Each structure stands twice: as C-alpha cells, then as structure tokens.
Amino acid sequence: MKLIDSHCHICDGKFDNDRSFIISDLSNFSVNALILPATNLEDSLENIKLSKAYDNIYPMVGLHPEEVDHIGDCDLEKIEDLAKNEKIVAIGEIGLDYYWRDDNKEKQKEIFIKQLDLARKLNLPAVIHQRSSKEDTIEILKNFTDLKIQIHCFSDDLETLETYMNMGFYISIGGVVTFSNGKNEQIAARNVNLDRLMLETDSPYLSPEPYRGLRNDPRKIIEVARKIAELRDMKLEKLCKKTYNNTKEFFNL
C-alpha cells in the first residue's frame, strides 16, 4: 500500500522539534511522498531547502491570499524565479479567502490571477485555497480550465463539487471527512470522480479522528484514506492505489 500526502505544511514551526523524525518515520505508515504548499516567499524558500535534503519531498511556491497585504513589489518576480527550480511541482497554495476579511478582495483577485498566469506560463499545476469566496473563485477559474487545478481541502456542497468536476479539476479531501459534522466532505468523498480524487492532511491543521484537536502530521493520512474507503464501500488498498496514482499524475512525479 502506498500513500502520498498531497498537501502538508511540514516546514511549519510546529514541527521544529521532530520534523526529521516524522519524515524518517513516514515509511512505517505507507507514506511515500509529501507535497509541500507554500504561503509566502519565506515558506517557498524553506520548502525548496527541505526538498533538497529528501528525495521524497516535493515543494510548491506561491503566495496565500491571507498574505496579500504583506506582499512586496518584487515578491511575484521572486516566486517566478523560485518556480523554475527543478523540484517545484506546482504553484500553490493560491486563491481567495474572505473569511477573516473581505475589504481587500480586489487585491486578492489580482494576486490570484497573476499566479494563475504564472502557472500557465511555466506549465505547472495550481493548487487552490478557497474560503468564503466560492463565487469569485469559480468565476476566475473559468478562465483557467486549461490548467491542471487541484481544489485543496474541499468543503463545499455537491453542486459546487459538480461544477469543479465539470471544469476538469481535481479534488483533495482532508481530515474533516472523519468528523461527525464533516457532512460536505463526506458527500464529496462519496460523489467525486475517483480519477480526480487526492488525499491530504493539511498538517499541522485539521487532524482526523481519533486525533482531532491534536497537532496533525502526514502519518495520519491513513485515517483519511480509511474513512473515504468506508464511505465509498471499497477496499482501502484500491482507494490508496488510485489516489496515489492520481497524485503522481497531477504533480508529474
């Protein structure tokens, strides 16, 4: 059995004391590779640095929507330069987030579109963060259906899932699918096209049951896989094989 965590923040400070141990322990949990999203320029640099130390770690570069007010004039140019590193597998995580504030919507949209343009220019996939911004996100992504797009940590309704699938996008599901109140995630897990499904932890966040409330890490992705296999009434090994192959194909590993 093989698994890939398609979205984990292993460079986060919460892993400073045991990062190396967790990475060395991945094989004991059938985790073969980690894909690291970036949120800002510093994060992008750290992802690349860590990926050089481990063959099974693959970095993204990108600017998260919550970072837009802190972006310098040259940051997008620097992201483009970093994106040319040979191990970079995607631009992400990028998108729109109106949950905490929505008074900077136009700035968020501008930075989002510029990074989608960069993904297109460099022929890289894009990994999308969307929170409380579904309509604007879909409207923008309608112009980028030529790209390989992953909707990270999907949490919307069935209609939105179908919209994304009709646009040819991939859907990534994380630990919330194991929660008793994770109804949207569970509906998505049952209904997503199996050829478009990926697994993630989004660690150190969103730890699945039975670890809810604790720090998450990539070794816990097996719990996400178990729950989705249960919801789809399929063998765990088959689900793991399919999502593993989907992730390899999407990120061109």
C-alpha positions in Angstrom: 0.0 0.0 0.0 1.3 3.5 -1.0 0.1 6.9 0.1 1.1 10.5 -0.8 0.1 13.4 1.3 -0.7 15.9 -1.4 -0.8 19.0 1.0 1.1 19.3 4.2 2.9 22.2 5.9 5.9 20.2 7.3 8.1 23.3 7.3 5.7 24.9 9.9 7.3 25.9 13.2 5.1 23.3 15.0 7.4 20.6 13.5 10.7 22.2 14.5 11.4 19.7 17.3 10.6 16.5 15.4 10.4 17.2 11.7 13.3 14.9 10.8 11.9 12.1 12.9 8.4 12.4 11.2 10.0 12.3 7.8 12.1 9.2 8.6 9.0 7.5 10.1 6.8 8.0 7.0 7.5 4.6 5.5 6.1 2.9 8.6 2.8 4.4 7.7 3.0 3.7 4.0 3.5 7.3 3.1 5.9 7.5 0.1 6.0 11.2 -0.6 5.0 14.7 0.7 3.8 17.7 -1.4 4.5 21.0 0.4 2.4 24.0 -0.3 3.8 27.5 0.3 2.0 30.5 1.8 4.6 33.3 1.3 8.1 33.9 -0.1 9.9 32.6 3.1 7.8 29.5 3.1 8.6 28.9 -0.6 12.3 29.1 0.2 12.0 26.7 3.1 10.1 24.2 1.0 12.8 24.2 -1.6 15.5 23.9 1.0 13.9 20.9 2.7 13.2 19.2 -0.7 16.9 19.2 -1.4 17.5 17.1 1.7 14.9 14.5 0.9 14.2 12.7 -2.4 10.5 12.1 -1.4 9.6 15.7 -0.6 8.3 18.0 -3.4 7.8 21.7 -3.0 5.4 24.3 -4.3 5.9 28.0 -4.3 3.2 30.6 -4.0 1.5 33.4 -2.1 -1.5 32.6 0.1 -4.5 35.1 -0.1 -4.1 36.0 3.6 -0.6 37.3 2.7 -1.6 39.8 0.1 -1.2 42.8 2.3 2.3 41.8 3.1 3.5 41.2 -0.4 6.4 43.4 -1.6 6.8 44.8 -5.1 9.2 42.1 -6.1 7.7 39.1 -4.4 5.9 37.8 -7.5 9.1 38.1 -9.6 10.9 36.2 -6.8 8.2 33.5 -6.8 8.6 33.1 -10.6 12.4 32.7 -10.2 11.9 30.1 -7.5 9.3 28.3 -9.5 12.0 27.4 -12.1 13.7 25.1 -9.5 13.7 21.6 -10.9 11.8 20.0 -8.0 8.9 22.5 -8.0 5.7 20.6 -8.8 3.0 23.4 -8.6 2.1 27.0 -7.8 0.3 26.9 -4.5 -1.4 27.4 -2.4 -3.1 30.3 -4.1 -6.7 31.6 -4.2 -9.2 33.7 -2.3 -10.1 33.9 1.4 -12.8 36.2 2.6 -13.3 34.5 5.9 -11.3 36.9 8.1 -11.6 40.0 5.9 -13.1 40.9 2.6 -12.0 44.6 2.3 -9.1 43.6 0.1 -11.0 41.4 -2.4 -9.6 43.2 -5.5 -6.0 42.8 -4.3 -6.6 39.2 -3.6 -8.1 38.7 -7.0 -5.2 40.5 -8.6 -2.5 38.3 -6.9 -4.5 35.2 -7.6 -4.8 35.8 -11.3 -1.2 36.8 -11.6 -0.2 33.5 -10.0 -2.5 31.5 -12.3 -0.9 33.3 -15.2 2.5 32.2 -13.9 1.3 28.6 -13.6 0.2 28.8 -17.2 3.4 30.4 -18.3 5.6 27.7 -16.7 3.2 24.8 -17.5 2.7 24.0 -13.8 -0.4 22.8 -11.9 -2.1 25.2 -9.5 -3.3 24.3 -6.0 -6.3 26.4 -4.9 -7.3 27.7 -1.5 -10.9 28.8 -1.3 -12.6 30.0 1.9 -15.9 32.0 1.9 -15.1 33.1 -1.7 -16.7 30.3 -3.8 -18.4 32.5 -6.4 -15.4 34.7 -7.2 -13.1 31.7 -7.2 -15.2 29.9 -9.8 -15.6 33.0 -11.9 -11.8 33.4 -12.1 -11.0 29.7 -12.6 -13.4 29.6 -15.6 -10.6 31.4 -17.5 -8.0 28.8 -16.5 -9.6 25.4 -17.3 -6.6 24.7 -19.5 -4.5 24.3 -16.3 -4.3 21.3 -14.0 -6.1 22.5 -10.9 -6.4 20.9 -7.5 -9.1 22.3 -5.1 -7.4 21.8 -1.8 -9.3 20.8 1.3 -12.7 20.7 -0.4 -15.5 21.7 1.9 -18.4 22.9 -0.3 -21.7 21.4 -1.4 -22.5 18.8 -4.0 -23.4 21.4 -6.6 -20.0 23.1 -6.2 -18.3 19.7 -6.4 -20.1 19.0 -9.7 -19.1 22.4 -11.0 -15.4 21.7 -10.3 -15.6 18.3 -11.8 -17.2 19.6 -15.0 -14.3 22.1 -15.2 -11.9 19.1 -15.1 -10.4 19.9 -11.7 -9.0 17.5 -9.1 -10.5 17.4 -5.6 -8.4 16.9 -2.4 -10.0 15.8 0.8 -8.5 16.0 4.3 -9.2 15.1 7.9 -12.5 16.9 8.2 -14.1 14.0 6.3 -13.6 11.9 9.5 -15.5 14.4 11.7 -19.2 13.8 12.6 -20.0 17.3 11.3 -18.0 16.9 8.1 -21.1 16.4 6.0 -20.0 18.3 2.9 -16.7 16.5 2.9 -18.4 13.1 3.3 -20.8 13.9 0.5 -17.8 14.9 -1.7 -16.0 11.7 -0.8 -18.9 9.6 -2.0 -19.5 11.5 -5.2 -16.2 12.7 -6.5 -14.9 11.1 -9.7 -12.4 8.6 -8.4 -10.0 9.6 -11.2 -9.9 13.1 -9.7 -9.5 12.4 -6.0 -6.4 13.1 -3.9 -5.8 12.8 -0.1 -4.2 15.4 2.2 -3.6 16.2 5.8 -3.1 20.0 5.6 -0.9 19.3 8.7 -0.3 20.6 11.3 -4.0 21.6 10.9 -7.3 19.5 10.7 -6.1 16.4 12.5 -8.5 13.5 11.7 -10.4 11.4 14.2 -9.3 9.8 16.5 -6.6 12.6 16.8 -8.9 15.6 16.5 -7.7 18.6 18.4 -4.0 17.4 18.4 -1.3 18.5 16.0 -1.7 16.8 12.7 1.2 15.3 10.7 1.4 13.4 7.4 1.5 9.9 9.0 -2.2 10.4 9.9 -3.3 10.5 6.2 -4.1 6.8 6.5 -7.2 7.8 8.7 -8.4 10.0 5.8 -8.0 7.1 3.4 -9.8 4.7 5.7 -12.8 7.0 6.1 -13.2 7.6 2.4 -12.8 3.9 1.6 -15.6 3.2 4.1 -17.8 6.0 2.6 -17.3 4.6 -0.9 -17.7 1.0 0.2 -14.4 0.0 -1.4 -11.3 -1.7 -0.3 -8.7 0.5 1.4 -5.9 -0.8 -0.8 -7.8 0.1 -4.0 -8.5 3.6 -2.8 -4.9 4.1 -1.8 -3.6 2.9 -5.1 -6.0 5.1 -7.1 -5.3 8.3 -5.1 -1.5 7.6 -5.2 -1.6 7.3 -9.0 -3.8 10.4 -9.3 -1.4 12.4 -7.2 1.7 11.2 -9.1 0.0 12.1 -12.4 -1.2 15.5 -11.3 2.1 16.7 -9.9 4.1 14.8 -12.6 6.2 12.9 -10.0 
